[in-house]
C-alpha cells in the first residue's frame, strides 16, 4: 500500500484542478442525471436558458479560449505567424466552396469534423496522462480503446433514427437503418471495457501503483459517450455530457497553460493576470464576451432562435438569398472551424513545435 501512496500521479496541474475541471466532470453529470430523474423526464429538450448556459456559455466560449494559446500568445504567434494568418482565410474559402454544394453538405462535413475533434481531445488527454508510462501492449490497447468507446456510440447513433438530438442541424449525420446491429455493438463496447478493466487490474497489482488520472479519463469518456448518446435519448442529457465534458476541460487546460506561463518574465502583465486565481473571473468573462458577440451575429443574421438575448444585434439584417448565405455562414463559422484545425497542432507531445510541453508538463 505504501508503494501506491508514494506513486506520483501524472496530473496536469493538481489533483483538485484536474478532477474538478477535467476528469471528474462525466461522473458529475451522470450523478445529476441519476439524482433528478423527474426533472430530466420533464425536460427532454434544451430550454433557452439552458442553451444560454451550455451552448453559449461553455461550448462557444471554449472555442475562443484557443486565442490565449495561439493568437494572443506573443511567442507562439511570432513563431507561427504565417500559418495563423493564412488558416482563417483558407477555412473561409473552403467553407464557401463547401456551402455552395448546399447548407446540409456544409453542416454535415462540419459535424463530422467536430466529432473527430471531440474524439481527438480525449486521445490527447489520454496521451498526457500516460506520458510517464512505457510503451506496452496495454498502453497500445488503451489508446485504441479511446477510439472504440467514442466511435461505437457514434456508430450506434447513425443506426438509431429515433435519436431526438442532433449535432448541429437535423440530418447532419448520415442515417443507416441497420438497427439490428446495435445490440452487437453495445456488447462489443462493454467487452472492450471489460478487457481494459482486467488488464488495468493486473498491471496495477504487478506495479503496485494506479494511474488515477488516466483511469478516470478512460472511464469518464466511456460514461460520457455511452450514457450521453446510447443509454439516454434526451437532447438535454446529450448536451450536458457533450458540452460540459468537452468544453470545460479545454477551458481549464488553456488556463493551466497560461497559469504556468505566467511565471515567465517575457509574458505580458495582462496575460499573466488572467491566468492567476484572482484573474479567473476576468478570463471567463473575456471568453463569454467573445461567445456572446458571435452568437449575437448568428442569431440576428441566420438562426433567429434566441432573439430575446440578442436585441442589440438586431441592427444586423437577417441574411436572405443563397449567394449571401454562402459567404456569411462560412464566415461566422471560421472561429469554430479554425479551432478544430489548429487544435490538432498546438498540443502535440512528440513533435512539440508549439513549445507547450516544458511549460505545462515540465518534460
C-alpha positions in Angstrom: 0.0 0.0 0.0 2.9 2.4 0.7 4.1 2.0 -2.8 0.7 3.0 -4.1 0.7 6.1 -1.9 4.2 7.2 -2.9 3.5 6.8 -6.6 3.5 10.3 -8.2 0.3 10.8 -10.2 0.7 12.5 -13.6 -1.7 15.3 -13.1 -1.5 18.3 -15.5 -1.9 20.9 -12.7 -3.0 19.2 -9.5 -5.4 16.5 -8.3 -8.1 19.0 -7.3 -7.9 21.1 -10.5 -7.7 18.1 -12.8 -10.6 16.2 -11.1 -12.9 19.2 -10.8 -12.1 20.6 -14.2 -11.2 17.7 -16.4 -11.5 14.0 -15.4 -14.4 14.2 -12.9 -16.9 16.0 -15.0 -18.6 13.0 -16.7 -19.3 11.4 -13.3 -20.7 14.7 -12.0 -23.1 15.0 -15.0 -24.2 11.3 -14.6 -24.8 11.9 -10.9 -27.0 14.8 -11.6 -29.0 12.9 -14.2 -29.5 9.9 -11.9 -30.3 12.1 -8.9 -33.0 14.1 -10.6 -34.9 11.7 -12.9 -38.2 13.5 -12.7 -36.6 16.8 -13.8 -35.0 15.2 -16.8 -38.1 13.3 -17.8 -40.0 16.6 -17.9 -37.2 18.5 -19.6 -36.2 16.4 -22.6 -35.0 19.3 -24.7 -32.6 22.2 -24.1 -34.5 25.2 -22.9 -33.4 28.8 -24.0 -31.9 29.3 -20.5 -30.0 26.1 -20.7 -28.9 26.9 -24.2 -27.5 30.2 -22.9 -25.5 28.4 -20.2 -24.4 25.3 -22.0 -24.0 26.3 -25.7 -23.1 30.0 -25.5 -21.6 30.0 -22.0 -19.4 26.8 -22.4 -19.4 25.4 -25.9 -18.8 28.5 -27.9 -16.7 30.1 -25.1 -14.2 27.2 -25.2 -13.6 27.9 -28.9 -12.3 31.4 -28.0 -10.1 30.1 -25.2 -7.8 28.9 -28.1 -6.9 32.5 -28.7 -4.8 32.6 -25.5 -2.9 29.6 -26.7 -2.3 31.0 -30.2 -3.1 34.5 -31.5 -2.8 36.2 -28.1 0.3 34.2 -27.1 3.0 36.5 -28.3 5.7 33.9 -28.6 3.5 31.3 -30.3 2.1 33.8 -32.7 5.5 35.1 -33.6 6.8 31.6 -34.4 3.8 30.6 -36.5 2.6 33.9 -37.8 2.2 33.0 -41.4 0.2 29.8 -40.6 -2.1 31.5 -38.2 -2.9 34.4 -40.5 -3.5 32.2 -43.5 -5.5 29.5 -41.7 -8.7 31.5 -41.1 -8.6 32.7 -44.8 -8.2 29.2 -46.1 -11.0 28.0 -43.7 -13.4 30.7 -45.0 -12.7 30.0 -48.7 -13.0 26.2 -48.1 -16.3 26.9 -46.3 -17.6 29.0 -49.2 -16.8 26.2 -51.6 -18.4 23.6 -49.4 -21.6 25.7 -48.7 -22.0 26.2 -52.5 -23.0 22.5 -52.5 -25.8 23.2 -50.1 -26.4 24.0 -46.5 -26.7 20.3 -45.4 -23.4 19.4 -47.1 -21.7 22.2 -45.2 -23.1 21.3 -41.8 -22.6 17.6 -42.4 -18.9 18.0 -43.1 -18.5 20.3 -40.1 -20.4 17.9 -37.9 -18.0 15.0 -38.7 -15.0 17.3 -38.3 -16.4 18.3 -34.9 -16.8 14.6 -33.9 -13.2 13.9 -34.9 -12.1 16.9 -32.9 -14.0 15.7 -29.8 -12.6 12.2 -30.1 -9.0 13.5 -30.6 -9.4 15.7 -27.5 -9.9 12.6 -25.4 -7.0 10.9 -27.1 -4.9 13.9 -26.3 -5.7 13.9 -22.6 -5.0 10.2 -22.5 -1.6 10.7 -24.0 -0.9 13.4 -21.4 -1.9 11.2 -18.5 0.1 8.2 -19.7 3.1 10.3 -20.6 5.3 8.6 -18.0 4.3 5.0 -18.9 6.5 2.8 -21.0 5.0 1.7 -24.3 3.5 -1.8 -24.0 0.7 -3.9 -25.3 -1.6 -2.5 -22.5 -0.8 1.2 -23.4 -1.4 0.5 -27.0 -4.7 -1.2 -26.2 -5.8 1.8 -24.1 -5.1 4.2 -27.0 -7.2 2.0 -29.3 -9.8 1.9 -26.5 -10.4 5.6 -26.6 -11.3 5.4 -30.3 -13.6 2.4 -29.5 -15.5 3.9 -26.6 -16.1 7.1 -28.6 -16.5 5.6 -32.1 -19.0 2.9 -31.2 -21.6 5.3 -29.6 -21.3 7.5 -32.7 -21.8 4.5 -34.9 -24.9 3.4 -32.8 -26.2 7.0 -33.3 -26.0 6.5 -37.0 -28.0 3.3 -36.7 -30.7 4.9 -34.4 -33.1 7.1 -36.4 -35.1 7.6 -33.2 -32.5 9.9 -31.5 -34.1 13.2 -30.5 -30.9 15.1 -30.6 -28.6 16.3 -33.4 -25.0 17.6 -33.5 -25.6 20.8 -35.4 -28.7 20.6 -37.6 -31.3 17.9 -38.5 -29.9 15.1 -40.7 -26.3 16.3 -40.4 -25.4 12.7 -39.6 -26.0 10.1 -42.2 -28.7 7.7 -41.1 -28.2 4.0 -41.8 -31.2 1.7 -41.0 -29.3 -1.3 -39.6 -30.6 -1.1 -36.0 -30.3 -4.9 -35.6 -26.5 -4.3 -35.2 -26.9 -2.1 -32.1 -27.0 -5.0 -29.5 -23.8 -6.4 -31.0 -22.0 -3.1 -31.0 -23.1 -2.5 -27.4 -21.9 -5.9 -26.4 -18.5 -5.2 -28.1 -18.3 -1.9 -26.3 -18.8 -3.5 -22.9 -16.4 -6.4 -23.8 -13.7 -3.9 -24.7 -14.2 -2.1 -21.4 -14.1 -5.4 -19.5 -10.8 -6.3 -21.1 -9.4 -2.9 -20.2 -10.5 -3.4 -16.6 -8.8 -6.8 -16.3 -5.6 -5.5 -17.9 -5.5 -2.5 -15.7 -6.1 -4.6 -12.6 -3.3 -6.9 -13.5 -0.9 -4.1 -14.2 -1.8 -2.2 -11.0 -1.2 -5.3 -8.9 2.1 -6.0 -10.6 3.4 -2.5 -10.4 1.8 -1.7 -7.0 0.6 1.6 -8.4 -2.5 3.0 -10.1 -2.5 5.8 -12.7 -5.6 7.6 -11.3 -6.0 10.4 -13.8 -5.6 8.0 -16.8 -8.2 5.6 -15.4 -10.6 8.5 -14.6 -10.2 9.8 -18.1 -10.9 6.4 -19.8 -13.8 5.6 -17.6 -15.2 9.1 -17.8 -15.0 9.0 -21.6 -17.0 5.8 -21.6 -19.6 7.3 -19.2 -20.0 10.5 -21.2 -20.3 8.9 -24.7 -22.3 5.8 -23.7 -24.8 7.4 -21.4 -25.0 10.7 -23.3 -25.6 9.1 -26.7 -26.7 5.4 -26.3 -28.3 4.8 -22.9 -30.4 8.0 -22.7 -32.3 9.5 -25.6 -32.5 13.1 -24.4 -31.5 16.3 -26.1 -30.7 17.9 -22.7 -28.8 15.0 -21.3 -26.7 14.7 -24.5 -25.9 18.4 -24.5 -24.9 18.3 -20.8 -22.5 15.4 -21.4 -21.3 16.7 -24.8 -20.7 20.3 -23.8 -19.6 20.1 -20.2 -17.1 17.2 -20.6 -15.6 18.7 -23.7 -15.8 22.5 -23.3 -14.8 22.9 -19.6 -11.7 20.6 -19.8 -10.4 22.6 -22.7 -11.0 26.0 -20.9 -9.3 24.6 -17.9 -6.3 23.3 -20.0 -5.8 26.7 -21.5 -6.0 28.2 -18.0 -3.3 25.8 -16.8 -1.2 26.6 -19.8 -1.5 30.4 -19.1 -1.0 29.9 -15.4 2.3 28.1 -15.8 3.5 30.6 -18.4 2.6 33.5 -16.1 5.9 33.0 -14.3 7.9 33.6 -17.4 9.3 37.2 -17.4 8.6 37.8 -21.0 4.8 37.1 -20.6 2.8 40.4 -20.7 1.3 41.5 -17.4 -2.3 41.4 -18.6 -1.9 37.9 -19.8 -0.2 36.7 -16.6 -3.1 38.3 -14.5 -5.8 36.5 -16.4 -4.3 33.1 -15.5 -3.9 33.7 -11.8 -6.6 32.6 -9.3 -7.5 36.3 -8.9 -8.0 36.6 -12.7 -10.1 33.6 -13.3 -13.4 35.5 -13.5 -11.8 38.0 -15.9 -10.6 35.1 -18.1 -14.0 33.5 -18.2 -15.7 36.9 -18.8 -13.5 37.5 -21.9 -14.5 34.1 -23.3 -18.2 34.7 -22.7 -17.9 38.2 -24.2 -16.5 36.7 -27.4 -19.1 34.0 -27.4 -21.9 36.5 -26.9 -20.8 38.5 -29.8 -20.5 35.5 -32.1 -23.9 34.1 -31.1 -25.5 37.5 -31.5 -24.4 37.6 -35.1 -25.5 34.1 -35.7 -28.9 34.8 -34.2 -29.6 38.1 -35.9 -28.3 37.1 -39.3 -29.0 33.3 -39.6 -30.9 31.4 -36.9 -33.3 33.9 -35.3 -34.0 31.5 -32.4 -32.9 33.4 -29.3 -33.7 37.0 -30.3 -34.6 37.9 -26.7 -31.0 37.5 -25.7 -29.5 39.5 -28.6 -31.7 42.6 -29.1 -28.7 44.8 -29.6 -27.7 42.7 -32.6 -31.0 43.4 -34.5 -29.1 46.2 -36.3 -27.7 43.4 -38.4 -30.2 42.3 -41.0 -31.3 38.7 -41.4 -29.5 37.2 -44.3 -31.6 36.1 -47.3 -30.5 34.6 -50.6 -28.2 31.7 -51.3 -25.3 33.8 -52.5 -25.0 36.0 -49.4 -25.6 32.9 -47.2 -22.8 31.2 -48.9 -20.5 34.0 -47.8 -21.9 34.8 -44.4 -22.4 31.3 -42.9 -18.8 30.1 -43.6 -17.5 33.4 -42.3 -19.4 33.1 -39.0 -18.1 29.5 -38.7 -14.5 30.5 -39.2 -13.6 30.7 -35.4 -15.1 27.3 -34.8 -13.5 25.5 -37.7 -10.2 27.2 -37.1 -10.3 25.9 -33.6 -10.9 22.4 -34.8 -8.0 22.6 -37.2 -5.4 24.4 -35.1 -6.1 22.3 -32.1 -4.6 19.4 -34.0 -1.2 21.2 -33.9 -0.9 23.1 -30.7 -1.0 20.1 -28.2 1.4 17.6 -29.9 3.7 15.9 -27.4 6.3 14.2 -29.6 6.6 16.9 -32.3 6.1 19.9 -29.9 6.7 22.7 -32.4 4.4 24.9 -30.4 6.5 24.5 -27.3 4.0 23.8 -24.6 5.3 20.6 -23.0 8.0 22.1 -20.9 5.8 25.0 -19.7 2.9 22.8 -18.8 4.2 19.3 -18.1 7.7 20.1 -17.2 9.1 17.5 -19.6 
